[in-house]
């Protein structure tokens, strides 16, 4: 049996190793630094809750994506239910000058208009995960991932700023 200190050390190492993965998911649901930090904390708590019972039936990274996405989707859903007024700043900190940066910003603006489930699928695809792994994370078949991605890409093409 693993000692408490060993479990905590292993968990801290997991957070260190997969920090970028977790933040990538969080940034898909918000660009607000404080909100992203709140989501990261929620994901960390949920990972800790499930860490002791993780049975390695899937890859560790798949499990982390799944917990991160589910947490961020729930966080996003709760946020939409609250009536809050966002603070605005007149300065565009992300102002892009070159064409590639403008296109990337446009793509992410369009992705943020998608429903959370579709946003999750396209995020995982942009992370170059194979269809079978995307399916395992979001709970659909590999074939369904292919169909959903095709529809999502078409939806993104037809969106207007």
VOZA-30102 format. One record per residue: residue number from 1; residue in three letters; x negated, y, z negated of N, C-alpha, C, O, CB in turn. Coordinates in nm, 2 decimals. Glycine has a CB too. Layout:
residues N
    nr   rest     n_px     n_py     n_pz    ca_px    ca_py    ca_pz     c_px     c_py     c_pz     o_px     o_py     o_pz    cb_px    cb_py    cb_pz
   NUM    ALA        X        Y        Z        X        Y        Z        X        Y        Z        X        Y        Z        X        Y        Z
...
END
This chain:
residues 161
    nr   rest     n_px     n_py     n_pz    ca_px    ca_py    ca_pz     c_px     c_py     c_pz     o_px     o_py     o_pz    cb_px    cb_py    cb_pz
     1    UNK    -0.08    -0.12     0.00     0.00     0.00     0.00    -0.09     0.13     0.00    -0.19     0.13    -0.07     0.10     0.00    -0.12
     2    UNK    -0.05     0.22     0.08    -0.12     0.34     0.10    -0.10     0.44    -0.02     0.01     0.45    -0.07    -0.08     0.42     0.22
     3    UNK    -0.21     0.49    -0.07    -0.20     0.59    -0.18    -0.14     0.72    -0.13    -0.14     0.75    -0.02    -0.34     0.61    -0.25
     4    UNK    -0.08     0.79    -0.23    -0.01     0.92    -0.20    -0.11     1.02    -0.13    -0.08     1.08    -0.03     0.04     0.98    -0.32
     5    UNK    -0.23     1.03    -0.18    -0.33     1.11    -0.12    -0.37     1.08     0.02    -0.39     1.16     0.10    -0.46     1.12    -0.21
     6    UNK    -0.38     0.95     0.05    -0.41     0.90     0.18    -0.29     0.93     0.28    -0.32     0.97     0.39    -0.43     0.75     0.18
     7    UNK    -0.17     0.92     0.23    -0.05     0.95     0.32    -0.05     1.10     0.35    -0.03     1.14     0.46     0.08     0.91     0.25
     8    UNK    -0.08     1.18     0.25    -0.08     1.33     0.27    -0.19     1.37     0.37    -0.17     1.45     0.45    -0.10     1.40     0.14
     9    UNK    -0.31     1.31     0.35    -0.42     1.34     0.44    -0.39     1.29     0.58    -0.43     1.37     0.67    -0.55     1.26     0.39
    10    UNK    -0.33     1.18     0.60    -0.29     1.13     0.73    -0.19     1.22     0.79    -0.20     1.25     0.91    -0.24     0.99     0.72
    11    UNK    -0.10     1.27     0.71     0.00     1.37     0.77    -0.06     1.50     0.81    -0.03     1.56     0.91     0.11     1.39     0.66
    12    UNK    -0.15     1.55     0.72    -0.22     1.68     0.75    -0.29     1.66     0.88    -0.30     1.75     0.97    -0.31     1.72     0.64
    13    UNK    -0.36     1.55     0.90    -0.43     1.52     1.02    -0.34     1.52     1.14    -0.37     1.57     1.25    -0.51     1.39     1.01
    14    UNK    -0.22     1.45     1.13    -0.12     1.45     1.23    -0.08     1.59     1.27    -0.07     1.62     1.39     0.00     1.37     1.19
    15    UNK    -0.05     1.67     1.18    -0.01     1.81     1.21    -0.12     1.89     1.28    -0.10     1.96     1.37     0.03     1.89     1.08
    16    UNK    -0.25     1.86     1.24    -0.36     1.92     1.30    -0.37     1.87     1.45    -0.39     1.95     1.54    -0.49     1.89     1.23
    17    UNK    -0.36     1.74     1.47    -0.38     1.68     1.60    -0.27     1.72     1.70    -0.30     1.73     1.82    -0.39     1.53     1.59
    18    UNK    -0.15     1.74     1.65    -0.03     1.76     1.74     0.02     1.90     1.72     0.14     1.93     1.76     0.08     1.66     1.71
    19    UNK    -0.05     1.99     1.67    -0.01     2.13     1.65     0.03     2.19     1.78     0.14     2.26     1.78    -0.12     2.21     1.58
    20    UNK    -0.05     2.18     1.88    -0.01     2.24     2.01     0.12     2.18     2.07     0.20     2.26     2.12    -0.13     2.21     2.11
    21    UNK     0.13     2.05     2.06     0.26     1.99     2.10     0.38     2.05     2.03     0.48     2.08     2.10     0.25     1.84     2.08
    22    UNK     0.37     2.06     1.90     0.48     2.11     1.82     0.51     2.26     1.86     0.62     2.30     1.88     0.46     2.10     1.67
    23    UNK     0.40     2.34     1.87     0.42     2.48     1.91     0.48     2.50     2.05     0.56     2.59     2.07     0.29     2.55     1.89
    24    UNK     0.44     2.41     2.14     0.49     2.42     2.28     0.64     2.40     2.28     0.71     2.48     2.35     0.42     2.31     2.36
    25    UNK     0.69     2.30     2.20     0.83     2.28     2.19     0.90     2.41     2.13     1.00     2.45     2.18     0.86     2.16     2.11
    26    UNK     0.84     2.45     2.02     0.90     2.57     1.95     0.91     2.69     2.04     1.01     2.76     2.04     0.82     2.60     1.82
    27    UNK     0.80     2.72     2.12     0.80     2.83     2.21     0.90     2.82     2.32     0.93     2.92     2.38     0.66     2.85     2.26
    28    UNK     0.94     2.70     2.35     1.05     2.69     2.45     1.18     2.73     2.40     1.27     2.76     2.48     1.06     2.54     2.50
    29    UNK     1.20     2.74     2.27     1.33     2.78     2.22     1.33     2.93     2.16     1.43     2.98     2.13     1.36     2.69     2.11
    30    UNK     1.21     2.99     2.16     1.20     3.13     2.11     1.07     3.19     2.15     0.97     3.12     2.15     1.23     3.14     1.96
    31    UNK     1.07     3.32     2.17     0.95     3.39     2.19     0.91     3.48     2.07     0.81     3.54     2.06     0.96     3.48     2.32
    32    UNK     1.00     3.48     1.97     0.98     3.56     1.85     0.89     3.48     1.76     0.91     3.37     1.72     1.12     3.59     1.78
    33    UNK     0.78     3.55     1.72     0.67     3.48     1.65     0.72     3.43     1.51     0.69     3.31     1.48     0.56     3.58     1.62
    34    UNK     0.80     3.51     1.44     0.85     3.46     1.31     0.95     3.34     1.32     0.94     3.25     1.24     0.92     3.58     1.24
    35    UNK     1.03     3.35     1.43     1.12     3.24     1.45     1.05     3.11     1.49     1.09     3.00     1.44     1.22     3.28     1.56
    36    UNK     0.95     3.13     1.57     0.87     3.01     1.61     0.80     2.95     1.48     0.80     2.83     1.47     0.76     3.05     1.71
    37    UNK     0.75     3.03     1.40     0.69     2.99     1.27     0.79     2.91     1.18     0.77     2.81     1.13     0.63     3.10     1.19
    38    UNK     0.92     2.97     1.18     1.02     2.90     1.10     1.06     2.77     1.16     1.07     2.67     1.09     1.15     2.99     1.10
    39    UNK     1.06     2.76     1.30     1.09     2.63     1.36     0.98     2.53     1.34     1.00     2.41     1.31     1.11     2.65     1.51
    40    UNK     0.85     2.58     1.34     0.74     2.49     1.32     0.75     2.43     1.18     0.72     2.32     1.15     0.60     2.57     1.33
    41    UNK     0.79     2.52     1.08     0.80     2.47     0.94     0.91     2.36     0.93     0.89     2.26     0.86     0.83     2.59     0.85
    42    UNK     1.02     2.39     1.00     1.13     2.29     1.00     1.09     2.16     1.06     1.12     2.05     1.01     1.25     2.35     1.08
    43    UNK     1.02     2.17     1.17     0.96     2.05     1.24     0.87     1.97     1.14     0.88     1.85     1.13     0.89     2.08     1.37
    44    UNK     0.78     2.05     1.08     0.69     1.99     0.98     0.76     1.91     0.87     0.72     1.80     0.83     0.59     2.09     0.92
    45    UNK     0.86     1.98     0.82     0.94     1.91     0.71     1.01     1.79     0.76     1.00     1.68     0.69     1.05     2.01     0.66
    46    UNK     1.07     1.79     0.88     1.13     1.67     0.94     1.03     1.56     0.97     1.07     1.44     0.95     1.21     1.71     1.06
    47    UNK     0.92     1.60     1.02     0.81     1.50     1.04     0.77     1.43     0.91     0.75     1.31     0.90     0.69     1.56     1.11
    48    UNK     0.75     1.51     0.81     0.72     1.46     0.68     0.82     1.36     0.62     0.79     1.26     0.57     0.69     1.57     0.57
    49    UNK     0.95     1.40     0.64     1.06     1.32     0.59     1.06     1.18     0.66     1.09     1.08     0.60     1.19     1.38     0.62
    50    UNK     1.02     1.18     0.79     1.02     1.05     0.86     0.89     0.98     0.87     0.88     0.87     0.92     1.07     1.08     1.00
    51    UNK     0.78     1.05     0.82     0.65     1.00     0.84     0.63     0.86     0.77     0.57     0.77     0.83     0.55     1.09     0.78
    52    UNK     0.68     0.84     0.65     0.66     0.72     0.58     0.74     0.60     0.64     0.70     0.48     0.63     0.71     0.73     0.44
    53    UNK     0.84     0.63     0.72     0.93     0.53     0.77     0.90     0.51     0.92     0.97     0.43     0.99     1.07     0.55     0.75
    54    UNK     0.81     0.58     0.98     0.78     0.57     1.13     0.73     0.43     1.15     0.63     0.38     1.09     0.67     0.67     1.17
    55    UNK     0.80     0.35     1.24     0.77     0.21     1.26     0.69     0.18     1.38     0.67     0.06     1.41     0.90     0.14     1.27
    56    UNK     0.64     0.28     1.45     0.55     0.26     1.57     0.62     0.18     1.68     0.55     0.11     1.75     0.42     0.19     1.53
    57    UNK     0.75     0.19     1.69     0.82     0.13     1.80     0.80     0.21     1.93     0.82     0.16     2.04     0.97     0.12     1.77
    58    UNK     0.76     0.34     1.91     0.72     0.42     2.02     0.59     0.48     1.99     0.54     0.47     1.88     0.83     0.53     2.05
    59    UNK     0.53     0.55     2.09     0.40     0.62     2.07     0.43     0.73     1.97     0.53     0.79     1.96     0.35     0.68     2.21
    60    UNK     0.32     0.76     1.89     0.33     0.87     1.79     0.37     1.00     1.86     0.45     1.07     1.81     0.20     0.88     1.72
    61    UNK     0.31     1.03     1.97     0.34     1.16     2.04     0.48     1.16     2.09     0.54     1.27     2.08     0.24     1.17     2.16
    62    UNK     0.54     1.05     2.13     0.68     1.04     2.17     0.77     1.08     2.05     0.86     1.15     2.06     0.71     0.90     2.23
    63    UNK     0.74     1.02     1.94     0.81     1.04     1.81     0.80     1.19     1.77     0.90     1.25     1.73     0.76     0.95     1.70
    64    UNK     0.68     1.25     1.78     0.67     1.39     1.75     0.75     1.48     1.84     0.81     1.57     1.79     0.52     1.43     1.75
    65    UNK     0.74     1.45     1.97     0.82     1.53     2.06     0.97     1.52     2.03     1.04     1.62     2.02     0.80     1.48     2.21
    66    UNK     1.02     1.40     2.00     1.16     1.37     1.97     1.20     1.45     1.85     1.30     1.52     1.85     1.18     1.22     1.95
    67    UNK     1.12     1.44     1.74     1.16     1.51     1.62     1.15     1.67     1.64     1.24     1.74     1.60     1.06     1.48     1.50
    68    UNK     1.05     1.71     1.71     1.03     1.85     1.74     1.15     1.91     1.82     1.21     2.01     1.79     0.90     1.88     1.82
    69    UNK     1.19     1.83     1.93     1.30     1.88     2.01     1.43     1.88     1.94     1.51     1.97     1.94     1.31     1.79     2.14
    70    UNK     1.46     1.77     1.86     1.58     1.76     1.79     1.59     1.87     1.68     1.70     1.94     1.67     1.60     1.63     1.72
    71    UNK     1.48     1.90     1.62     1.48     2.01     1.52     1.50     2.15     1.58     1.58     2.23     1.53     1.34     2.01     1.44
    72    UNK     1.43     2.17     1.69     1.45     2.30     1.76     1.59     2.32     1.82     1.64     2.43     1.82     1.34     2.32     1.87
    73    UNK     1.64     2.21     1.87     1.78     2.22     1.93     1.88     2.25     1.81     1.97     2.33     1.83     1.82     2.08     2.00
    74    UNK     1.86     2.19     1.70     1.95     2.22     1.58     1.93     2.36     1.54     2.02     2.43     1.51     1.92     2.12     1.47
    75    UNK     1.80     2.40     1.53     1.77     2.54     1.49     1.84     2.64     1.58     1.89     2.74     1.54     1.62     2.56     1.48
    76    UNK     1.82     2.61     1.71     1.88     2.70     1.82     2.03     2.70     1.80     2.09     2.81     1.82     1.84     2.65     1.96
    77    UNK     2.09     2.59     1.78     2.24     2.58     1.77     2.29     2.66     1.65     2.38     2.74     1.65     2.29     2.44     1.75
    78    UNK     2.22     2.65     1.53     2.25     2.73     1.41     2.23     2.88     1.44     2.31     2.96     1.39     2.16     2.68     1.29
    79    UNK     2.12     2.91     1.51     2.10     3.05     1.54     2.21     3.11     1.62     2.25     3.23     1.60     1.96     3.07     1.61
    80    UNK     2.26     3.04     1.72     2.37     3.09     1.80     2.50     3.11     1.73     2.58     3.19     1.76     2.39     2.99     1.92
    81    UNK     2.51     3.03     1.62     2.64     3.04     1.54     2.63     3.16     1.45     2.74     3.22     1.41     2.66     2.92     1.46
    82    UNK     2.51     3.21     1.41     2.50     3.33     1.33     2.51     3.45     1.42     2.47     3.45     1.53     2.36     3.33     1.25
    83    UNK     2.57     3.55     1.37     2.59     3.68     1.44     2.47     3.77     1.39     2.49     3.84     1.29     2.73     3.74     1.42
    84    UNK     2.37     3.77     1.47     2.25     3.86     1.43     2.22     3.95     1.54     2.26     3.93     1.66     2.13     3.77     1.40
    85    UNK     2.17     4.06     1.51     2.13     4.16     1.60     1.98     4.16     1.61     1.91     4.20     1.51     2.18     4.31     1.57
    86    UNK     1.92     4.12     1.72     1.77     4.12     1.73     1.71     4.26     1.73     1.77     4.35     1.79     1.73     4.04     1.86
    87    UNK     1.60     4.27     1.67     1.52     4.40     1.67     1.45     4.41     1.81     1.41     4.30     1.86     1.42     4.41     1.56
    88    UNK     1.45     4.52     1.87     1.38     4.54     2.00     1.27     4.64     1.98     1.27     4.73     1.90     1.48     4.58     2.10
    89    UNK     1.17     4.62     2.07     1.06     4.70     2.07     1.05     4.76     2.22     1.07     4.68     2.31     0.92     4.63     2.03
    90    UNK     1.02     4.88     2.23     1.02     4.94     2.37     0.90     4.90     2.45     0.89     4.93     2.57     1.03     5.09     2.36
    91    UNK     0.80     4.84     2.38     0.68     4.81     2.45     0.69     4.66     2.49     0.72     4.57     2.41     0.55     4.83     2.36
    92    UNK     0.65     4.63     2.62     0.65     4.50     2.66     0.51     4.44     2.64     0.42     4.46     2.72     0.70     4.49     2.81
    93    UNK     0.50     4.36     2.54     0.37     4.30     2.50     0.33     4.20     2.61     0.21     4.16     2.62     0.37     4.24     2.37
    94    UNK     0.43     4.14     2.68     0.40     4.04     2.78     0.40     4.09     2.92     0.42     4.02     3.01     0.50     3.93     2.76
    95    UNK     0.38     4.22     2.94     0.39     4.28     3.07     0.28     4.22     3.16     0.16     4.21     3.12     0.37     4.44     3.06
    96    UNK     0.32     4.17     3.27     0.24     4.10     3.36     0.21     4.18     3.49     0.30     4.24     3.54     0.29     3.96     3.40
    97    UNK     0.09     4.18     3.53     0.05     4.26     3.64     0.04     4.18     3.77     0.08     4.22     3.88    -0.08     4.33     3.62
    98    UNK    -0.01     4.06     3.76    -0.04     3.97     3.88     0.09     3.89     3.91     0.17     3.86     3.83    -0.16     3.88     3.86
    99    UNK     0.09     3.85     4.04     0.21     3.78     4.09     0.23     3.64     4.02     0.35     3.61     3.99     0.19     3.76     4.24
   100    UNK     0.12     3.57     3.99     0.14     3.44     3.93     0.20     3.45     3.79     0.29     3.37     3.75     0.00     3.37     3.92
   101    UNK     0.15     3.55     3.71     0.21     3.57     3.58     0.36     3.61     3.59     0.43     3.57     3.50     0.13     3.68     3.51
   102    UNK     0.39     3.69     3.69     0.53     3.73     3.70     0.62     3.61     3.73     0.73     3.60     3.68     0.55     3.84     3.81
   103    UNK     0.57     3.52     3.82     0.64     3.40     3.85     0.66     3.31     3.73     0.77     3.25     3.71     0.57     3.32     3.97
   104    UNK     0.55     3.29     3.65     0.56     3.21     3.53     0.66     3.27     3.44     0.75     3.19     3.38     0.42     3.20     3.47
   105    UNK     0.66     3.40     3.42     0.76     3.46     3.33     0.90     3.44     3.38     0.99     3.41     3.30     0.72     3.62     3.32
   106    UNK     0.92     3.46     3.51     1.05     3.44     3.57     1.10     3.29     3.55     1.22     3.27     3.51     1.05     3.47     3.72
   107    UNK     1.01     3.20     3.57     1.04     3.06     3.54     1.09     3.03     3.40     1.19     2.97     3.38     0.93     2.96     3.58
   108    UNK     1.01     3.08     3.30     1.05     3.06     3.16     1.17     3.14     3.13     1.25     3.09     3.04     0.93     3.11     3.07
   109    UNK     1.20     3.25     3.19     1.33     3.32     3.16     1.44     3.24     3.21     1.55     3.23     3.15     1.33     3.46     3.23
   110    UNK     1.43     3.18     3.33     1.53     3.09     3.38     1.55     2.96     3.29     1.66     2.92     3.27     1.50     3.05     3.53
   111    UNK     1.44     2.90     3.25     1.44     2.78     3.17     1.52     2.82     3.04     1.60     2.73     2.99     1.30     2.73     3.14
   112    UNK     1.50     2.93     2.98     1.56     2.97     2.86     1.71     2.99     2.87     1.79     2.99     2.77     1.50     3.10     2.80
   113    UNK     1.76     3.00     3.00     1.91     3.01     3.02     1.97     2.87     3.03     2.10     2.86     3.02     1.93     3.08     3.15
   114    UNK     1.89     2.77     3.04     1.95     2.63     3.04     2.00     2.59     2.91     1.97     2.64     2.81     1.84     2.53     3.09
   115    UNK     2.09     2.49     2.91     2.14     2.43     2.79     2.02     2.36     2.72     1.92     2.31     2.79     2.25     2.32     2.82
   116    UNK     2.02     2.35     2.59     1.91     2.29     2.51     1.86     2.15     2.56     1.74     2.13     2.57     1.94     2.28     2.37
   117    UNK     1.95     2.06     2.60     1.92     1.93     2.64     1.84     1.94     2.77     1.74     1.87     2.79     2.04     1.84     2.66
   118    UNK     1.89     2.02     2.87     1.82     2.04     3.00     1.68     2.11     2.98     1.59     2.07     3.04     1.91     2.12     3.09
   119    UNK     1.68     2.20     2.89     1.56     2.27     2.85     1.45     2.17     2.80     1.33     2.18     2.84     1.58     2.39     2.75
   120    UNK     1.50     2.08     2.72     1.41     1.98     2.66     1.35     1.89     2.77     1.23     1.86     2.78     1.48     1.89     2.56
   121    UNK     1.43     1.85     2.87     1.39     1.76     2.97     1.29     1.83     3.06     1.18     1.78     3.10     1.51     1.72     3.06
   122    UNK     1.32     1.96     3.10     1.22     2.03     3.19     1.09     2.06     3.11     0.98     2.06     3.17     1.29     2.16     3.24
   123    UNK     1.10     2.09     2.98     0.98     2.11     2.90     0.89     1.99     2.91     0.77     2.00     2.93     1.02     2.15     2.76
   124    UNK     0.95     1.87     2.88     0.87     1.75     2.88     0.81     1.72     3.02     0.70     1.67     3.03     0.95     1.63     2.84
   125    UNK     0.89     1.75     3.13     0.84     1.73     3.26     0.72     1.83     3.29     0.62     1.79     3.35     0.95     1.76     3.37
   126    UNK     0.73     1.95     3.24     0.62     2.05     3.26     0.50     2.01     3.18     0.39     2.05     3.21     0.67     2.19     3.22
   127    UNK     0.52     1.93     3.08     0.40     1.88     3.00     0.34     1.75     3.07     0.25     1.69     3.01     0.45     1.84     2.86
   128    UNK     0.39     1.72     3.19     0.34     1.61     3.27     0.36     1.47     3.20     0.28     1.38     3.22     0.19     1.63     3.29
   129    UNK     0.47     1.46     3.12     0.50     1.33     3.07     0.57     1.24     3.17     0.65     1.29     3.25     0.59     1.34     2.94
   130    UNK     0.54     1.11     3.17     0.61     1.02     3.27     0.76     1.01     3.24     0.80     1.03     3.12     0.54     0.88     3.27
   131    UNK     0.84     0.98     3.34     0.98     0.98     3.33     1.03     0.88     3.22     1.12     0.91     3.14     1.05     0.94     3.46
   132    UNK     0.96     0.77     3.20     1.00     0.67     3.10     0.98     0.73     2.96     1.06     0.70     2.87     0.92     0.54     3.12
   133    UNK     0.87     0.80     2.94     0.85     0.86     2.81     0.95     0.98     2.78     1.00     0.99     2.67     0.71     0.92     2.80
   134    UNK     0.98     1.05     2.89     1.08     1.16     2.87     1.22     1.09     2.83     1.28     1.14     2.74     1.10     1.24     3.00
   135    UNK     1.25     0.98     2.90     1.37     0.91     2.87     1.37     0.86     2.72     1.48     0.87     2.65     1.39     0.80     2.96
   136    UNK     1.26     0.81     2.68     1.25     0.76     2.54     1.27     0.87     2.44     1.33     0.85     2.33     1.12     0.69     2.52
   137    UNK     1.22     0.99     2.47     1.22     1.10     2.38     1.37     1.15     2.37     1.42     1.18     2.26     1.13     1.21     2.42
   138    UNK     1.43     1.17     2.48     1.57     1.23     2.48     1.68     1.13     2.47     1.80     1.17     2.46     1.58     1.32     2.60
   139    UNK     1.65     1.00     2.49     1.75     0.90     2.47     1.83     0.87     2.60     1.95     0.84     2.58     1.84     0.94     2.36
   140    UNK     1.77     0.88     2.72     1.84     0.85     2.84     1.75     0.75     2.92     1.63     0.74     2.89     1.88     0.97     2.92
   141    UNK     1.81     0.69     3.02     1.73     0.60     3.11     1.63     0.68     3.20     1.65     0.80     3.22     1.82     0.51     3.19
   142    UNK     1.53     0.61     3.25     1.43     0.67     3.34     1.50     0.72     3.46     1.47     0.83     3.51     1.33     0.56     3.37
   143    UNK     1.60     0.64     3.52     1.67     0.68     3.64     1.75     0.81     3.61     1.76     0.90     3.69     1.77     0.57     3.68
   144    UNK     1.81     0.82     3.49     1.89     0.94     3.45     1.80     1.06     3.44     1.84     1.17     3.47     1.96     0.91     3.32
   145    UNK     1.67     1.04     3.39     1.58     1.15     3.39     1.55     1.20     3.53     1.55     1.32     3.55     1.44     1.10     3.32
   146    UNK     1.53     1.11     3.62     1.51     1.15     3.76     1.62     1.23     3.81     1.60     1.34     3.88     1.48     1.03     3.85
   147    UNK     1.75     1.19     3.79     1.87     1.26     3.84     1.88     1.39     3.77     1.91     1.49     3.84     1.99     1.17     3.81
   148    UNK     1.86     1.40     3.64     1.87     1.52     3.56     1.77     1.62     3.61     1.80     1.74     3.63     1.86     1.49     3.41
   149    UNK     1.65     1.58     3.63     1.54     1.67     3.67     1.57     1.73     3.81     1.55     1.85     3.83     1.41     1.60     3.68
   150    UNK     1.62     1.65     3.90     1.66     1.70     4.03     1.77     1.80     4.02     1.76     1.91     4.08     1.71     1.58     4.12
   151    UNK     1.87     1.78     3.94     1.98     1.88     3.92     1.92     2.00     3.85     1.96     2.12     3.88     2.09     1.82     3.83
   152    UNK     1.84     1.99     3.75     1.78     2.10     3.68     1.70     2.19     3.77     1.71     2.31     3.77     1.70     2.06     3.56
   153    UNK     1.61     2.13     3.85     1.53     2.20     3.95     1.62     2.28     4.04     1.59     2.40     4.07     1.44     2.11     4.02
   154    UNK     1.73     2.22     4.09     1.82     2.29     4.18     1.89     2.40     4.11     1.90     2.51     4.17     1.93     2.19     4.24
   155    UNK     1.93     2.38     3.99     1.99     2.49     3.91     1.89     2.60     3.89     1.93     2.72     3.90     2.03     2.43     3.77
   156    UNK     1.77     2.57     3.86     1.67     2.68     3.84     1.65     2.76     3.97     1.63     2.88     3.96     1.53     2.62     3.79
   157    UNK     1.65     2.69     4.08     1.63     2.76     4.21     1.74     2.86     4.24     1.72     2.96     4.30     1.62     2.65     4.32
   158    UNK     1.86     2.82     4.20     1.98     2.90     4.23     2.01     3.01     4.13     2.11     3.09     4.15     2.10     2.81     4.24
   159    UNK     1.93     3.01     4.02     1.96     3.12     3.92     1.91     3.25     3.97     1.81     3.26     4.05     1.89     3.08     3.79
   160    UNK     1.97     3.36     3.92     1.93     3.49     3.95     1.88     3.56     3.82     1.93     3.53     3.72     2.04     3.58     4.01
   161    UNK     1.78     3.64     3.84     1.72     3.71     3.72     1.84     3.78     3.65     1.82     3.84     3.55     1.61     3.81     3.75
END
